[in-house]
């Protein structure tokens, strides 16, 4: 990615993708709109010019983050939702219909519902998809989507394994589609500011990075339960092995609380990829290592000895990059990223974090950007210095790039490299050895056991094809 890439303005005109009158009539018929469309809707956000979006996975992250991130833009319209749980399909349709009814001031029942994502991808009226599924489904759905000609917003982490991530990144490149990874910290001002200060030498030569991550509890009830009526559990397991259904392994049957699959290694690596994909991506941005990875990785971790949930507990892992920068990731550090240079340090995090003294569920505001010397933060980045890609909204940047066909702020290759680095740290936890990595070949050096961990056996028919 160019250091000086600039996001396109949100007033870029898109070309018509379908006949204007046909699209207007269809929208009017399905949405309850009048057949005489007011002049105010013509132009960039006319029905024929809007980006039609389908949502694959309509659970917690979709409802609370991805759908609201898209429906706030009039240049896009969410026209379909898809989930393997029919109750969530209905809830998703109700949610989206309600939003557009409020926006239009009229009855709105146009949102389509699907249980099979392949049927959604086959719908030629859908231009783009947002994938908000469990981690183990990310790569295969993204590959199928770009090969179906859809642009993609993909929740992080990019993949379950490094091998899948490479297939995904290659498929995006070959397809020419726009894929945005949901690394939304890139669109938060404090993270871009921190990385610009580091890249422009405001703390001297960068030497070391500390990344602090939250943790996950052990526990979970493994007792088998009947599969809920209508829920396609086999497809939900996807490429992973068949195991008995239990609500703690999957997701709540009522409501949209944090699901248990996040704590099962069958479906993801735990917080090392869950939050790590965000923080490692930010670290790479500041380190100028977005398109590579470490060359050595080692560390230790504790794993639960009982219960259903088996992702890592307390851990500390280390890495060395070819440019000599070292990295340490651990739950011992404050949640965020701390860059150490020869002339000081910069720490950056999100606006709100759990306070050690706060009551359960409470949040405490903390300073999201601090430095060893406050004067560092007042530094002006000159016109001839490094100015990083600007975005003030991850979903908005994606929609802009769908129109302009420019590279988004978090493209597939960058997302893959952040995710693969997290997975390297996870492999180091599992092996307990110091591992040597070739970031060009994406292979471990002289370690067959570690290389076997780059992929997992895939259960047919849920197989990702290179």
Secondary structure as a PSIPRED ss2 file (coil, helix, strand):
# PSIPRED VFORMAT (PSIPRED V4.0)

   1 X C   1.000  0.000  0.000
   2 X C   1.000  0.000  0.000
   3 X C   1.000  0.000  0.000
   4 X C   1.000  0.000  0.000
   5 X C   1.000  0.000  0.000
   6 X C   1.000  0.000  0.000
   7 X C   1.000  0.000  0.000
   8 X C   1.000  0.000  0.000
   9 X C   1.000  0.000  0.000
  10 X C   1.000  0.000  0.000
  11 X C   1.000  0.000  0.000
  12 X C   1.000  0.000  0.000
  13 X C   1.000  0.000  0.000
  14 X C   1.000  0.000  0.000
  15 X C   1.000  0.000  0.000
  16 X C   1.000  0.000  0.000
  17 X C   1.000  0.000  0.000
  18 X C   1.000  0.000  0.000
  19 X C   1.000  0.000  0.000
  20 X H   0.000  1.000  0.000
  21 X H   0.000  1.000  0.000
  22 X H   0.000  1.000  0.000
  23 X H   0.000  1.000  0.000
  24 X H   0.000  1.000  0.000
  25 X H   0.000  1.000  0.000
  26 X H   0.000  1.000  0.000
  27 X H   0.000  1.000  0.000
  28 X H   0.000  1.000  0.000
  29 X H   0.000  1.000  0.000
  30 X H   0.000  1.000  0.000
  31 X H   0.000  1.000  0.000
  32 X C   1.000  0.000  0.000
  33 X C   1.000  0.000  0.000
  34 X C   1.000  0.000  0.000
  35 X C   1.000  0.000  0.000
  36 X C   1.000  0.000  0.000
  37 X C   1.000  0.000  0.000
  38 X C   1.000  0.000  0.000
  39 X H   0.000  1.000  0.000
  40 X H   0.000  1.000  0.000
  41 X H   0.000  1.000  0.000
  42 X C   1.000  0.000  0.000
  43 X C   1.000  0.000  0.000
  44 X C   1.000  0.000  0.000
  45 X C   1.000  0.000  0.000
  46 X C   1.000  0.000  0.000
  47 X C   1.000  0.000  0.000
  48 X C   1.000  0.000  0.000
  49 X C   1.000  0.000  0.000
  50 X C   1.000  0.000  0.000
  51 X E   0.000  0.000  1.000
  52 X E   0.000  0.000  1.000
  53 X E   0.000  0.000  1.000
  54 X E   0.000  0.000  1.000
  55 X E   0.000  0.000  1.000
  56 X E   0.000  0.000  1.000
  57 X C   1.000  0.000  0.000
  58 X C   1.000  0.000  0.000
  59 X C   1.000  0.000  0.000
  60 X H   0.000  1.000  0.000
  61 X H   0.000  1.000  0.000
  62 X H   0.000  1.000  0.000
  63 X H   0.000  1.000  0.000
  64 X H   0.000  1.000  0.000
  65 X H   0.000  1.000  0.000
  66 X H   0.000  1.000  0.000
  67 X H   0.000  1.000  0.000
  68 X H   0.000  1.000  0.000
  69 X H   0.000  1.000  0.000
  70 X H   0.000  1.000  0.000
  71 X H   0.000  1.000  0.000
  72 X C   1.000  0.000  0.000
  73 X C   1.000  0.000  0.000
  74 X C   1.000  0.000  0.000
  75 X C   1.000  0.000  0.000
  76 X E   0.000  0.000  1.000
  77 X E   0.000  0.000  1.000
  78 X E   0.000  0.000  1.000
  79 X E   0.000  0.000  1.000
  80 X E   0.000  0.000  1.000
  81 X E   0.000  0.000  1.000
  82 X E   0.000  0.000  1.000
  83 X C   1.000  0.000  0.000
  84 X C   1.000  0.000  0.000
  85 X C   1.000  0.000  0.000
  86 X H   0.000  1.000  0.000
  87 X H   0.000  1.000  0.000
  88 X H   0.000  1.000  0.000
  89 X H   0.000  1.000  0.000
  90 X H   0.000  1.000  0.000
  91 X H   0.000  1.000  0.000
  92 X H   0.000  1.000  0.000
  93 X H   0.000  1.000  0.000
  94 X H   0.000  1.000  0.000
  95 X H   0.000  1.000  0.000
  96 X H   0.000  1.000  0.000
  97 X H   0.000  1.000  0.000
  98 X H   0.000  1.000  0.000
  99 X H   0.000  1.000  0.000
 100 X H   0.000  1.000  0.000
 101 X H   0.000  1.000  0.000
 102 X H   0.000  1.000  0.000
 103 X H   0.000  1.000  0.000
 104 X H   0.000  1.000  0.000
 105 X C   1.000  0.000  0.000
 106 X C   1.000  0.000  0.000
 107 X C   1.000  0.000  0.000
 108 X C   1.000  0.000  0.000
 109 X C   1.000  0.000  0.000
 110 X C   1.000  0.000  0.000
 111 X C   1.000  0.000  0.000
 112 X E   0.000  0.000  1.000
 113 X E   0.000  0.000  1.000
 114 X E   0.000  0.000  1.000
 115 X C   1.000  0.000  0.000
 116 X C   1.000  0.000  0.000
 117 X H   0.000  1.000  0.000
 118 X H   0.000  1.000  0.000
 119 X H   0.000  1.000  0.000
 120 X H   0.000  1.000  0.000
 121 X H   0.000  1.000  0.000
 122 X H   0.000  1.000  0.000
 123 X C   1.000  0.000  0.000
 124 X C   1.000  0.000  0.000
 125 X C   1.000  0.000  0.000
 126 X C   1.000  0.000  0.000
 127 X C   1.000  0.000  0.000
 128 X E   0.000  0.000  1.000
 129 X E   0.000  0.000  1.000
 130 X E   0.000  0.000  1.000
 131 X E   0.000  0.000  1.000
 132 X C   1.000  0.000  0.000
 133 X C   1.000  0.000  0.000
 134 X C   1.000  0.000  0.000
 135 X H   0.000  1.000  0.000
 136 X H   0.000  1.000  0.000
 137 X H   0.000  1.000  0.000
 138 X H   0.000  1.000  0.000
 139 X H   0.000  1.000  0.000
 140 X H   0.000  1.000  0.000
 141 X H   0.000  1.000  0.000
 142 X H   0.000  1.000  0.000
 143 X H   0.000  1.000  0.000
 144 X H   0.000  1.000  0.000
 145 X H   0.000  1.000  0.000
 146 X H   0.000  1.000  0.000
 147 X H   0.000  1.000  0.000
 148 X C   1.000  0.000  0.000
 149 X C   1.000  0.000  0.000
 150 X C   1.000  0.000  0.000
 151 X E   0.000  0.000  1.000
 152 X E   0.000  0.000  1.000
 153 X E   0.000  0.000  1.000
 154 X E   0.000  0.000  1.000
 155 X C   1.000  0.000  0.000
 156 X C   1.000  0.000  0.000
 157 X C   1.000  0.000  0.000
 158 X C   1.000  0.000  0.000
 159 X C   1.000  0.000  0.000
 160 X C   1.000  0.000  0.000
 161 X C   1.000  0.000  0.000
 162 X H   0.000  1.000  0.000
 163 X H   0.000  1.000  0.000
 164 X H   0.000  1.000  0.000
 165 X H   0.000  1.000  0.000
 166 X H   0.000  1.000  0.000
 167 X H   0.000  1.000  0.000
 168 X H   0.000  1.000  0.000
 169 X H   0.000  1.000  0.000
 170 X H   0.000  1.000  0.000
 171 X H   0.000  1.000  0.000
 172 X H   0.000  1.000  0.000
 173 X H   0.000  1.000  0.000
 174 X H   0.000  1.000  0.000
 175 X H   0.000  1.000  0.000
 176 X C   1.000  0.000  0.000
 177 X C   1.000  0.000  0.000
 178 X C   1.000  0.000  0.000
 179 X E   0.000  0.000  1.000
 180 X E   0.000  0.000  1.000
 181 X E   0.000  0.000  1.000
 182 X C   1.000  0.000  0.000
 183 X C   1.000  0.000  0.000
 184 X H   0.000  1.000  0.000
 185 X H   0.000  1.000  0.000
 186 X H   0.000  1.000  0.000
 187 X H   0.000  1.000  0.000
 188 X C   1.000  0.000  0.000
 189 X H   0.000  1.000  0.000
 190 X H   0.000  1.000  0.000
 191 X H   0.000  1.000  0.000
 192 X H   0.000  1.000  0.000
 193 X H   0.000  1.000  0.000
 194 X H   0.000  1.000  0.000
 195 X H   0.000  1.000  0.000
 196 X H   0.000  1.000  0.000
 197 X H   0.000  1.000  0.000
 198 X H   0.000  1.000  0.000
 199 X H   0.000  1.000  0.000
 200 X C   1.000  0.000  0.000
 201 X C   1.000  0.000  0.000
 202 X C   1.000  0.000  0.000
 203 X C   1.000  0.000  0.000
 204 X C   1.000  0.000  0.000
 205 X C   1.000  0.000  0.000
 206 X E   0.000  0.000  1.000
 207 X E   0.000  0.000  1.000
 208 X E   0.000  0.000  1.000
 209 X E   0.000  0.000  1.000
 210 X E   0.000  0.000  1.000
 211 X E   0.000  0.000  1.000
 212 X E   0.000  0.000  1.000
 213 X C   1.000  0.000  0.000
 214 X C   1.000  0.000  0.000
 215 X C   1.000  0.000  0.000
 216 X C   1.000  0.000  0.000
 217 X C   1.000  0.000  0.000
 218 X C   1.000  0.000  0.000
 219 X E   0.000  0.000  1.000
 220 X C   1.000  0.000  0.000
 221 X C   1.000  0.000  0.000
 222 X C   1.000  0.000  0.000
 223 X C   1.000  0.000  0.000
 224 X C   1.000  0.000  0.000
 225 X C   1.000  0.000  0.000
 226 X C   1.000  0.000  0.000
 227 X C   1.000  0.000  0.000
 228 X C   1.000  0.000  0.000
 229 X C   1.000  0.000  0.000
 230 X C   1.000  0.000  0.000
 231 X C   1.000  0.000  0.000
 232 X C   1.000  0.000  0.000
 233 X H   0.000  1.000  0.000
 234 X H   0.000  1.000  0.000
 235 X H   0.000  1.000  0.000
 236 X H   0.000  1.000  0.000
 237 X H   0.000  1.000  0.000
 238 X C   1.000  0.000  0.000
 239 X C   1.000  0.000  0.000
 240 X C   1.000  0.000  0.000
 241 X C   1.000  0.000  0.000
 242 X C   1.000  0.000  0.000
 243 X C   1.000  0.000  0.000
 244 X C   1.000  0.000  0.000
 245 X C   1.000  0.000  0.000
 246 X C   1.000  0.000  0.000
 247 X C   1.000  0.000  0.000
 248 X C   1.000  0.000  0.000
 249 X C   1.000  0.000  0.000
 250 X C   1.000  0.000  0.000
 251 X C   1.000  0.000  0.000
 252 X C   1.000  0.000  0.000
 253 X C   1.000  0.000  0.000
 254 X C   1.000  0.000  0.000
 255 X C   1.000  0.000  0.000
 256 X C   1.000  0.000  0.000
 257 X C   1.000  0.000  0.000
 258 X C   1.000  0.000  0.000
 259 X C   1.000  0.000  0.000
 260 X H   0.000  1.000  0.000
 261 X H   0.000  1.000  0.000
 262 X H   0.000  1.000  0.000
 263 X H   0.000  1.000  0.000
 264 X C   1.000  0.000  0.000
 265 X C   1.000  0.000  0.000
 266 X C   1.000  0.000  0.000
 267 X C   1.000  0.000  0.000
 268 X C   1.000  0.000  0.000
 269 X C   1.000  0.000  0.000
 270 X C   1.000  0.000  0.000
 271 X H   0.000  1.000  0.000
 272 X H   0.000  1.000  0.000
 273 X H   0.000  1.000  0.000
 274 X H   0.000  1.000  0.000
 275 X C   1.000  0.000  0.000
 276 X H   0.000  1.000  0.000
 277 X H   0.000  1.000  0.000
 278 X H   0.000  1.000  0.000
 279 X H   0.000  1.000  0.000
 280 X H   0.000  1.000  0.000
 281 X H   0.000  1.000  0.000
 282 X H   0.000  1.000  0.000
 283 X H   0.000  1.000  0.000
 284 X H   0.000  1.000  0.000
 285 X H   0.000  1.000  0.000
 286 X H   0.000  1.000  0.000
 287 X H   0.000  1.000  0.000
 288 X C   1.000  0.000  0.000
 289 X C   1.000  0.000  0.000
 290 X C   1.000  0.000  0.000
 291 X C   1.000  0.000  0.000
 292 X C   1.000  0.000  0.000
 293 X C   1.000  0.000  0.000
 294 X C   1.000  0.000  0.000
 295 X C   1.000  0.000  0.000
 296 X E   0.000  0.000  1.000
 297 X E   0.000  0.000  1.000
 298 X E   0.000  0.000  1.000
 299 X E   0.000  0.000  1.000
 300 X E   0.000  0.000  1.000
 301 X E   0.000  0.000  1.000
 302 X E   0.000  0.000  1.000
 303 X E   0.000  0.000  1.000
 304 X C   1.000  0.000  0.000
 305 X C   1.000  0.000  0.000
 306 X C   1.000  0.000  0.000
 307 X E   0.000  0.000  1.000
 308 X C   1.000  0.000  0.000
 309 X E   0.000  0.000  1.000
 310 X C   1.000  0.000  0.000
 311 X C   1.000  0.000  0.000
 312 X E   0.000  0.000  1.000
 313 X E   0.000  0.000  1.000
 314 X E   0.000  0.000  1.000
 315 X E   0.000  0.000  1.000
 316 X E   0.000  0.000  1.000
 317 X E   0.000  0.000  1.000
 318 X E   0.000  0.000  1.000
 319 X E   0.000  0.000  1.000
 320 X E   0.000  0.000  1.000
 321 X C   1.000  0.000  0.000
 322 X C   1.000  0.000  0.000
 323 X C   1.000  0.000  0.000
 324 X C   1.000  0.000  0.000
 325 X C   1.000  0.000  0.000
 326 X E   0.000  0.000  1.000
 327 X E   0.000  0.000  1.000
 328 X E   0.000  0.000  1.000
 329 X E   0.000  0.000  1.000
 330 X E   0.000  0.000  1.000
 331 X C   1.000  0.000  0.000
 332 X C   1.000  0.000  0.000
 333 X C   1.000  0.000  0.000
 334 X C   1.000  0.000  0.000
 335 X C   1.000  0.000  0.000
 336 X E   0.000  0.000  1.000
 337 X E   0.000  0.000  1.000
 338 X E   0.000  0.000  1.000
 339 X E   0.000  0.000  1.000
 340 X E   0.000  0.000  1.000
 341 X E   0.000  0.000  1.000
 342 X C   1.000  0.000  0.000
 343 X C   1.000  0.000  0.000
 344 X E   0.000  0.000  1.000
 345 X E   0.000  0.000  1.000
 346 X E   0.000  0.000  1.000
 347 X E   0.000  0.000  1.000
 348 X E   0.000  0.000  1.000
 349 X C   1.000  0.000  0.000
 350 X C   1.000  0.000  0.000
 351 X C   1.000  0.000  0.000
 352 X E   0.000  0.000  1.000
 353 X E   0.000  0.000  1.000
 354 X C   1.000  0.000  0.000
 355 X C   1.000  0.000  0.000
 356 X C   1.000  0.000  0.000
 357 X C   1.000  0.000  0.000
 358 X C   1.000  0.000  0.000
 359 X C   1.000  0.000  0.000
 360 X C   1.000  0.000  0.000
 361 X C   1.000  0.000  0.000
 362 X C   1.000  0.000  0.000
 363 X C   1.000  0.000  0.000
 364 X E   0.000  0.000  1.000
 365 X E   0.000  0.000  1.000
 366 X C   1.000  0.000  0.000
 367 X C   1.000  0.000  0.000
 368 X C   1.000  0.000  0.000
 369 X E   0.000  0.000  1.000
 370 X E   0.000  0.000  1.000
 371 X E   0.000  0.000  1.000
 372 X C   1.000  0.000  0.000
 373 X C   1.000  0.000  0.000
 374 X H   0.000  1.000  0.000
 375 X H   0.000  1.000  0.000
 376 X H   0.000  1.000  0.000
 377 X H   0.000  1.000  0.000
 378 X H   0.000  1.000  0.000
 379 X C   1.000  0.000  0.000
 380 X C   1.000  0.000  0.000
 381 X C   1.000  0.000  0.000
 382 X C   1.000  0.000  0.000
 383 X C   1.000  0.000  0.000
 384 X C   1.000  0.000  0.000
 385 X C   1.000  0.000  0.000
 386 X C   1.000  0.000  0.000
 387 X C   1.000  0.000  0.000
 388 X C   1.000  0.000  0.000
 389 X C   1.000  0.000  0.000
 390 X C   1.000  0.000  0.000
 391 X C   1.000  0.000  0.000
 392 X C   1.000  0.000  0.000
 393 X C   1.000  0.000  0.000
 394 X H   0.000  1.000  0.000
 395 X H   0.000  1.000  0.000
 396 X H   0.000  1.000  0.000
 397 X H   0.000  1.000  0.000
 398 X H   0.000  1.000  0.000
 399 X H   0.000  1.000  0.000
 400 X H   0.000  1.000  0.000
 401 X H   0.000  1.000  0.000
 402 X H   0.000  1.000  0.000
 403 X H   0.000  1.000  0.000
 404 X H   0.000  1.000  0.000
 405 X C   1.000  0.000  0.000
 406 X C   1.000  0.000  0.000
 407 X C   1.000  0.000  0.000
 408 X C   1.000  0.000  0.000
 409 X C   1.000  0.000  0.000
 410 X C   1.000  0.000  0.000
 411 X C   1.000  0.000  0.000
 412 X H   0.000  1.000  0.000
 413 X H   0.000  1.000  0.000
 414 X H   0.000  1.000  0.000
 415 X H   0.000  1.000  0.000
 416 X H   0.000  1.000  0.000
 417 X H   0.000  1.000  0.000
 418 X H   0.000  1.000  0.000
 419 X H   0.000  1.000  0.000
 420 X H   0.000  1.000  0.000
 421 X H   0.000  1.000  0.000
 422 X H   0.000  1.000  0.000
 423 X H   0.000  1.000  0.000
 424 X H   0.000  1.000  0.000
 425 X H   0.000  1.000  0.000
 426 X H   0.000  1.000  0.000
 427 X H   0.000  1.000  0.000
 428 X H   0.000  1.000  0.000
 429 X H   0.000  1.000  0.000
 430 X H   0.000  1.000  0.000
 431 X H   0.000  1.000  0.000
 432 X C   1.000  0.000  0.000
 433 X C   1.000  0.000  0.000
 434 X C   1.000  0.000  0.000
 435 X E   0.000  0.000  1.000
 436 X E   0.000  0.000  1.000
 437 X E   0.000  0.000  1.000
 438 X E   0.000  0.000  1.000
 439 X C   1.000  0.000  0.000
 440 X C   1.000  0.000  0.000
 441 X C   1.000  0.000  0.000
 442 X C   1.000  0.000  0.000
 443 X E   0.000  0.000  1.000
 444 X E   0.000  0.000  1.000
 445 X C   1.000  0.000  0.000
 446 X C   1.000  0.000  0.000
 447 X C   1.000  0.000  0.000
 448 X H   0.000  1.000  0.000
 449 X H   0.000  1.000  0.000
 450 X H   0.000  1.000  0.000
 451 X H   0.000  1.000  0.000
 452 X H   0.000  1.000  0.000
 453 X C   1.000  0.000  0.000
 454 X C   1.000  0.000  0.000
 455 X C   1.000  0.000  0.000
 456 X C   1.000  0.000  0.000
 457 X C   1.000  0.000  0.000
 458 X C   1.000  0.000  0.000
 459 X C   1.000  0.000  0.000
 460 X C   1.000  0.000  0.000
 461 X C   1.000  0.000  0.000
 462 X C   1.000  0.000  0.000
 463 X C   1.000  0.000  0.000
 464 X C   1.000  0.000  0.000
 465 X C   1.000  0.000  0.000
 466 X C   1.000  0.000  0.000
